[in-house]
Amino acid sequence: MIAFENLEVRYAGSAVPALKGLSLSLDRGIVGLLGPNGAGKSTLLKALLGLLIPSRGSGTVLGVALGATEAARLRARIGYMPEYDALIEDASAYEQVAFWGELSGLAPEAARDRAHEVLYFVGLDESRYRPVSGYSTGMRQRVKLAQALVHSPELIFLDEPTNGLDPDGRRRMLDLVLRVHAELGTGVILASHLLGDVERVADQLVILDQGQIKAAGSMAGLRKALSKRVELRFLDPLDAAQESRIQRAESEVEVWRSLVPGNAFRTDRPSPFMESLFGATWPDRVKTTPDAPLVGADGVTYRVRSRILHHQERLGWYERDDDTQPGHRGFLAGWTVGLGMDNAAESARIQTLLRSWGADVESWGTVPPREGPYPSVLLWAREPSILSVWREDDLLRRRPRWIQIGGPTTEGPHARLEPGASEDGLRHLLEKLLSRR
């Protein structure tokens, strides 16, 4: 599928190459490209796409040599989902995906047909005619995946596809990645700095750091090989049992540092990065209260897991505690809320509250469509029309869930709030609405 030898890429004006002498051959499947930010993942993808010209070495993608005259036509056989947003805010998902299909070489009619198909595949068929400005982060990521698939490529490059997603959104995106390979037969190169994402979907793994390949091979083979790497350090005085624990610990920390750069730690060897993130006293805090979370200088709470290494020193790792991040968890986690209000300031206030409670918020403008499906909950600040709001599992139980804010008093199975409702009032009403059986 892809092969390169002694590949080097250098940016203009930089004395240090971004990629240094990479040699590798990758078979068709799902390949995880793992490494911290700045490791060279995006640079490698752009070089394989022909967007960057190697300064040294050679390579082939789907049998076409990098830098060859026919390399530009290779893009018709490859899909690319970039890390950063490049969506047209006032255009619908359908319009954009069809447009990208034409850019990839499809005839206009074929591009329109394929746009319907891939938007259905990624789960946006019912939202495809809405402007993407009202899409959640997860929906925007799925639009980017759809445009990468619209021209039926043989191979797709996914650059940080779960970027900005909460745990449930990450799970759904990774399920789609697995389906892309299993159902469409498309090869996948997935670049990520998250070990959990790569482990879940990849059958091959490439670990990049500072522009160099640190390890490569099958996922199972790498786990087995890395588990045998042991570095012995003799500390006096230690008894035989302590020496044995040190050997096992060194093996573990090497694996962690290879797969999750920067997240493994030893309290007897504090790193400058952890001191800058948690302060100079973090080793003492971990030794005193091992299970207590650490709050970083970035304002994020990190979960800490560790065990005794020797004496009072500990070995472990830390990771972002998603349960503490705004919008990741809360009583609305897993719910979608459609919000239609003509008061911009009040709309922004309520959106902030909904996201802090874990909701996936969709902006519906001031008039919701008359045809479903609707979000799980609708908050609507205009005169109500004949409208019910359902979730998929509500259809069997006939449980409408919607809130009218202001407007005339009407009868019906909905809730009502006055404009300017307090945070506690809105939360109480939503909790009551969601508790209906």
C-alpha positions as CSV (number, residue, x, y, z in Angstrom):
1,M,0.0,0.0,0.0
2,I,2.7,2.5,1.1
3,A,6.5,2.2,1.1
4,F,9.3,4.7,1.6
5,E,13.0,4.5,2.1
6,N,15.3,7.1,3.8
7,L,12.6,9.7,3.4
8,E,13.5,13.2,4.6
9,V,11.3,16.3,4.5
10,R,12.6,19.7,5.3
11,Y,10.7,22.9,5.6
12,A,12.1,26.1,4.0
13,G,14.2,28.1,6.4
14,S,14.6,25.2,8.9
15,A,18.0,23.8,9.7
16,V,16.5,20.6,11.2
17,P,14.5,18.2,8.9
18,A,10.9,17.6,10.0
19,L,11.2,13.9,8.9
20,K,14.6,12.2,9.3
21,G,15.5,9.1,7.2
22,L,12.2,7.2,7.4
23,S,12.1,3.7,5.9
24,L,9.0,1.6,6.1
25,S,6.6,-0.6,4.2
26,L,2.9,-0.7,5.2
27,D,0.3,-3.3,4.1
28,R,-3.4,-2.5,3.4
29,G,-5.4,-2.3,6.6
30,I,-5.8,0.3,9.3
31,V,-2.5,1.8,10.2
32,G,-2.2,3.9,13.4
33,L,0.4,6.7,13.2
34,L,1.0,7.6,16.8
35,G,3.1,10.3,18.4
36,P,2.9,13.5,20.4
37,N,2.1,16.9,18.9
38,G,5.0,18.0,16.7
39,A,6.2,14.4,16.1
40,G,5.8,14.7,12.3
41,K,2.5,12.9,11.7
42,S,0.9,15.6,9.6
43,T,4.1,16.3,7.7
44,L,4.3,12.6,6.8
45,L,0.7,12.6,5.6
46,K,1.3,15.7,3.5
47,A,4.4,14.2,1.9
48,L,2.5,11.1,1.0
49,L,-0.3,13.2,-0.5
50,G,2.3,15.0,-2.6
51,L,1.7,18.3,-0.9
52,L,5.3,18.4,0.4
53,I,8.3,17.4,-1.8
54,P,10.9,15.1,0.0
55,S,14.3,16.6,0.1
56,R,15.8,13.1,0.2
57,G,14.8,9.5,-0.2
58,S,12.0,7.8,-2.2
59,G,8.6,6.3,-1.7
60,T,5.5,5.0,-3.4
61,V,1.8,5.3,-2.6
62,L,-0.5,2.8,-4.2
63,G,2.3,2.0,-6.6
64,V,2.9,5.6,-7.7
65,A,6.3,7.2,-6.9
66,L,6.4,10.3,-4.8
67,G,7.2,13.3,-6.9
68,A,6.4,11.6,-10.2
69,T,4.4,13.5,-12.8
70,E,1.4,11.2,-12.3
71,A,1.4,11.8,-8.5
72,A,-1.1,14.6,-8.8
73,R,-3.6,12.2,-10.3
74,L,-3.0,10.0,-7.4
75,R,-5.2,12.3,-5.2
76,A,-8.2,11.0,-7.1
77,R,-7.5,7.6,-5.5
78,I,-6.9,9.0,-2.0
79,G,-9.2,10.7,0.6
80,Y,-7.9,13.2,3.1
81,M,-9.6,14.4,6.3
82,P,-7.5,17.3,7.7
83,E,-7.0,18.0,11.4
84,Y,-8.3,21.5,11.2
85,D,-11.7,22.8,10.1
86,A,-12.1,24.0,6.5
87,L,-15.9,24.0,6.2
88,I,-18.0,26.7,4.5
89,E,-20.2,27.9,7.3
90,D,-23.3,29.1,5.4
91,A,-23.4,26.0,3.1
92,S,-25.1,22.8,3.9
93,A,-23.2,19.5,4.4
94,Y,-24.8,18.2,1.2
95,E,-23.7,21.1,-0.9
96,Q,-20.2,21.0,0.4
97,V,-19.7,17.2,0.0
98,A,-21.1,17.3,-3.5
99,F,-18.8,20.2,-4.4
100,W,-15.7,18.3,-3.0
101,G,-16.8,15.3,-5.0
102,E,-16.6,17.4,-8.2
103,L,-13.2,18.7,-7.1
104,S,-12.1,15.1,-6.8
105,G,-13.1,14.3,-10.4
106,L,-16.7,13.2,-10.2
107,A,-19.3,14.4,-12.7
108,P,-21.8,16.8,-11.1
109,E,-24.7,14.3,-11.1
110,A,-22.4,11.5,-9.7
111,A,-21.1,13.9,-7.1
112,R,-24.6,14.7,-5.9
113,D,-25.6,11.0,-5.7
114,R,-22.4,10.1,-3.8
115,A,-22.9,13.0,-1.4
116,H,-26.3,11.5,-0.3
117,E,-24.7,8.1,0.1
118,V,-21.7,9.1,2.2
119,L,-23.7,11.5,4.4
120,Y,-26.0,8.6,5.1
121,F,-23.0,6.4,5.9
122,V,-21.6,8.8,8.5
123,G,-25.1,9.4,10.0
124,L,-25.8,12.9,8.7
125,D,-28.6,12.0,6.2
126,E,-31.3,13.8,8.2
127,S,-29.2,16.9,8.8
128,R,-27.6,17.2,5.4
129,Y,-29.5,20.2,4.2
130,R,-28.8,22.4,7.2
131,P,-25.9,24.9,7.2
132,V,-22.9,23.5,9.0
133,S,-22.7,26.7,11.2
134,G,-25.3,25.0,13.4
135,Y,-23.5,21.7,13.6
136,S,-21.8,20.3,16.7
137,T,-18.1,19.4,16.7
138,G,-18.9,15.8,16.2
139,M,-21.1,16.5,13.2
140,R,-18.5,18.8,11.7
141,Q,-15.9,16.0,12.0
142,R,-18.3,13.6,10.2
143,V,-18.8,16.1,7.4
144,K,-15.0,16.1,7.0
145,L,-15.0,12.3,6.9
146,A,-17.8,12.3,4.3
147,Q,-15.8,14.5,2.0
148,A,-12.8,12.2,2.3
149,L,-15.0,9.3,1.2
150,V,-17.2,11.0,-1.5
151,H,-15.1,9.9,-4.5
152,S,-14.7,6.2,-3.3
153,P,-11.0,6.4,-2.6
154,E,-8.8,3.3,-2.2
155,L,-7.0,4.9,0.7
156,I,-7.9,7.6,3.2
157,F,-5.6,9.7,5.5
158,L,-7.3,10.7,8.7
159,D,-5.4,13.5,10.6
160,E,-6.6,13.5,14.3
161,P,-10.2,12.5,13.5
162,T,-11.3,12.6,17.1
163,N,-9.9,16.0,17.7
164,G,-12.2,18.0,20.0
165,L,-14.7,15.2,20.6
166,D,-16.0,14.0,24.0
167,P,-15.7,10.3,24.9
168,D,-19.0,9.3,23.3
169,G,-18.2,11.3,20.1
170,R,-14.7,9.6,19.9
171,R,-16.4,6.2,20.2
172,R,-18.8,6.9,17.3
173,M,-16.0,8.3,15.1
174,L,-13.8,5.3,15.7
175,D,-16.7,3.0,15.0
176,L,-17.0,4.8,11.6
177,V,-13.3,4.3,10.9
178,L,-13.7,0.5,11.5
179,R,-16.7,0.5,9.1
180,V,-14.8,2.4,6.5
181,H,-12.3,-0.5,6.2
182,A,-14.7,-3.4,6.9
183,E,-17.6,-2.4,4.7
184,L,-15.9,-0.2,2.0
185,G,-12.6,-2.1,1.8
186,T,-10.7,1.2,2.0
187,G,-7.2,1.4,3.5
188,V,-6.9,3.8,6.4
189,I,-3.9,5.8,7.8
190,L,-5.0,7.3,11.1
191,A,-2.7,9.9,12.7
192,S,-3.3,10.5,16.4
193,H,-1.6,11.4,19.7
194,L,-4.1,9.2,21.6
195,L,-3.0,5.7,22.3
196,G,-6.5,4.5,23.2
197,D,-7.9,5.6,19.8
198,V,-5.1,3.9,17.9
199,E,-5.3,0.7,20.0
200,R,-9.0,0.4,19.3
201,V,-9.0,0.4,15.5
202,A,-5.5,-0.2,14.2
203,D,-3.9,-3.5,13.2
204,Q,-0.6,-1.9,12.4
205,L,1.2,0.8,14.4
206,V,3.9,3.3,13.6
207,I,5.3,5.4,16.5
208,L,6.8,8.7,15.5
209,D,8.8,11.1,17.7
210,Q,10.8,14.2,16.6
211,G,10.6,13.2,13.0
212,Q,11.9,9.6,13.5
213,I,10.3,6.2,13.6
214,K,10.7,4.8,17.1
215,A,8.8,1.5,16.5
216,A,6.7,0.0,13.7
217,G,4.9,-3.3,13.1
218,S,1.7,-5.1,14.0
219,M,-0.1,-4.0,17.2
220,A,0.2,-7.5,18.7
221,G,3.9,-7.8,17.7
222,L,4.8,-4.4,19.2
223,R,3.1,-5.1,22.5
224,K,5.1,-8.4,22.8
225,A,8.4,-6.8,21.8
226,L,8.1,-3.7,24.0
227,S,7.2,-5.8,27.0
228,K,10.6,-7.5,26.8
229,R,12.6,-4.2,26.9
230,V,14.2,-4.0,30.4
231,E,16.7,-1.5,31.6
232,L,18.5,-2.5,34.8
233,R,19.5,0.2,37.4
234,F,21.2,-0.9,40.6
235,L,20.3,1.3,43.6
236,D,21.9,0.6,46.9
237,P,20.7,-0.7,49.3
238,L,18.0,-2.8,47.7
239,D,17.0,-6.4,48.5
240,A,16.3,-9.0,45.9
241,A,12.5,-8.4,45.9
242,Q,13.0,-4.7,45.3
243,E,15.5,-5.3,42.5
244,S,12.9,-7.6,40.8
245,R,10.2,-4.9,41.1
246,I,12.7,-2.3,39.6
247,Q,13.2,-4.5,36.6
248,R,9.5,-5.0,36.0
249,A,8.9,-1.3,36.5
250,E,11.6,-0.3,34.0
251,S,10.0,-2.5,31.4
252,E,6.5,-1.0,32.0
253,V,7.7,2.6,31.9
254,E,9.6,2.0,28.6
255,V,6.3,0.7,27.1
256,W,4.3,3.7,28.4
257,R,6.9,6.2,27.2
258,S,7.0,4.7,23.8
259,L,3.3,4.6,23.3
260,V,2.1,7.6,25.3
261,P,5.0,10.1,25.2
262,G,5.2,12.3,28.2
263,N,2.4,10.6,30.3
264,A,4.4,8.1,32.3
265,F,6.3,9.2,35.4
266,R,8.5,8.1,38.3
267,T,8.5,10.3,41.4
268,D,12.3,9.7,41.9
269,R,13.0,11.1,38.4
270,P,10.7,14.2,38.0
271,S,10.6,15.6,34.5
272,P,10.9,19.3,33.7
273,F,7.6,19.1,31.8
274,M,5.7,17.7,34.8
275,E,7.2,20.4,37.0
276,S,6.0,23.1,34.6
277,L,2.5,21.5,34.5
278,F,1.9,20.5,38.1
279,G,4.6,22.5,40.0
280,A,7.8,21.4,41.7
281,T,6.0,19.7,44.6
282,W,4.0,17.2,42.5
283,P,6.2,14.1,43.5
284,D,5.5,14.8,47.2
285,R,1.8,15.2,46.5
286,V,1.6,11.9,44.6
287,K,3.6,10.0,47.3
288,T,1.4,11.5,50.1
289,T,-2.0,11.0,48.4
290,P,-1.5,8.7,45.4
291,D,-5.1,8.6,44.3
292,A,-5.7,12.3,44.4
293,P,-6.0,14.1,41.0
294,L,-3.6,16.8,40.0
295,V,-4.7,20.1,38.6
296,G,-2.4,21.4,35.9
297,A,-1.4,25.0,35.1
298,D,-3.7,24.7,32.1
299,G,-6.7,24.4,34.4
300,V,-7.4,20.8,33.5
301,T,-7.8,18.1,36.1
302,Y,-5.6,15.0,35.5
303,R,-6.3,11.5,36.8
304,V,-3.3,9.8,38.4
305,R,-2.6,6.1,38.7
306,S,0.5,4.7,40.3
307,R,2.0,2.0,42.5
308,I,5.0,1.6,44.8
309,L,8.3,1.4,43.0
310,H,10.8,1.3,45.9
311,H,10.8,2.8,49.3
312,Q,8.3,5.7,49.1
313,E,8.8,6.3,45.4
314,R,6.0,5.6,42.9
315,L,5.7,4.6,39.2
316,G,2.6,5.5,37.2
317,W,1.0,7.6,34.6
318,Y,-1.5,10.6,34.3
319,E,-4.2,11.4,31.9
320,R,-6.9,14.0,31.4
321,D,-9.9,13.3,33.5
322,D,-12.7,13.7,31.0
323,D,-15.3,13.6,33.7
324,T,-14.0,17.0,34.9
325,Q,-13.8,18.8,31.6
326,P,-16.5,21.3,30.8
327,G,-19.1,19.8,28.5
328,H,-17.8,16.2,28.6
329,R,-20.0,14.9,31.4
330,G,-23.1,15.9,33.2
331,F,-26.8,15.0,33.4
332,L,-27.2,15.9,29.7
333,A,-24.3,13.7,28.5
334,G,-25.5,11.7,25.5
335,W,-28.4,14.0,24.8
336,T,-28.8,16.4,21.9
337,V,-30.5,19.7,22.5
338,G,-31.9,21.8,19.6
339,L,-32.0,25.5,20.5
340,G,-34.0,28.1,18.5
341,M,-34.0,31.7,19.9
342,D,-34.1,35.1,18.3
343,N,-32.4,36.8,21.3
344,A,-28.7,36.2,20.6
345,A,-27.4,37.1,24.1
346,E,-29.9,34.7,25.8
347,S,-29.2,32.0,23.2
348,A,-25.5,32.2,24.0
349,R,-26.2,32.1,27.7
350,I,-28.3,29.0,27.5
351,Q,-25.9,27.3,25.0
352,T,-23.1,27.7,27.6
353,L,-25.2,26.2,30.3
354,L,-26.3,23.2,28.1
355,R,-22.7,22.4,27.1
356,S,-21.5,22.7,30.7
357,W,-24.1,20.0,31.5
358,G,-22.8,17.7,28.8
359,A,-25.3,18.3,26.0
360,D,-24.6,18.3,22.3
361,V,-26.2,21.6,21.2
362,E,-27.6,22.2,17.7
363,S,-28.6,25.7,16.6
364,W,-32.0,25.6,14.8
365,G,-32.5,29.3,14.1
366,T,-35.8,30.8,15.0
367,V,-38.1,28.4,13.2
368,P,-37.6,24.6,13.5
369,P,-38.3,22.4,10.5
370,R,-41.7,20.7,10.3
371,E,-40.2,17.3,9.4
372,G,-38.2,15.1,11.7
373,P,-36.3,13.6,13.1
374,Y,-35.9,16.1,15.9
375,P,-33.3,16.3,18.7
376,S,-33.7,14.7,22.0
377,V,-34.8,18.0,23.6
378,L,-35.9,21.2,21.9
379,L,-35.8,24.6,23.6
380,W,-37.8,27.1,21.4
381,A,-38.4,30.8,22.1
382,R,-41.0,31.5,19.4
383,E,-44.8,30.9,19.2
384,P,-45.2,27.1,19.2
385,S,-46.3,25.3,16.1
386,I,-47.6,21.8,15.8
387,L,-44.4,20.1,16.8
388,S,-43.3,17.2,18.9
389,V,-39.7,16.3,19.7
390,W,-38.6,12.7,20.1
391,R,-35.5,10.6,20.7
392,E,-35.2,7.3,18.8
393,D,-36.1,5.2,21.9
394,D,-39.0,7.7,22.6
395,L,-40.8,6.7,19.5
396,L,-42.0,3.4,21.0
397,R,-43.0,5.2,24.3
398,R,-44.5,8.3,22.9
399,R,-42.6,10.7,25.1
400,P,-42.3,14.2,23.6
401,R,-39.5,16.3,25.2
402,W,-39.6,20.1,24.4
403,I,-39.6,23.4,26.3
404,Q,-41.3,26.6,25.2
405,I,-39.6,29.8,26.4
406,G,-42.1,32.7,26.6
407,G,-44.9,33.2,24.1
408,P,-48.6,32.4,24.6
409,T,-49.6,29.7,27.1
410,T,-50.7,26.6,25.4
411,E,-51.8,23.2,26.5
412,G,-49.8,20.1,25.6
413,P,-47.2,17.6,26.8
414,H,-44.4,20.1,26.9
415,A,-42.7,22.3,29.5
416,R,-42.7,26.1,29.7
417,L,-40.3,28.7,31.0
418,E,-40.4,32.5,31.1
419,P,-37.7,34.4,29.3
420,G,-34.6,35.0,31.4
421,A,-35.1,31.8,33.4
422,S,-32.4,31.1,36.1
423,E,-29.8,28.5,35.7
424,D,-31.4,26.4,38.6
425,G,-34.8,26.8,37.0
426,L,-33.7,25.6,33.6
427,R,-31.7,22.7,35.1
428,H,-34.6,21.6,37.3
429,L,-37.0,21.6,34.4
430,L,-34.7,19.7,32.1
431,E,-34.1,17.1,34.8
432,K,-37.8,16.7,35.3
433,L,-38.4,16.5,31.5
434,L,-35.7,13.8,31.0
435,S,-37.0,11.7,33.9
436,R,-40.3,11.0,32.2
437,R,-41.0,7.4,31.6
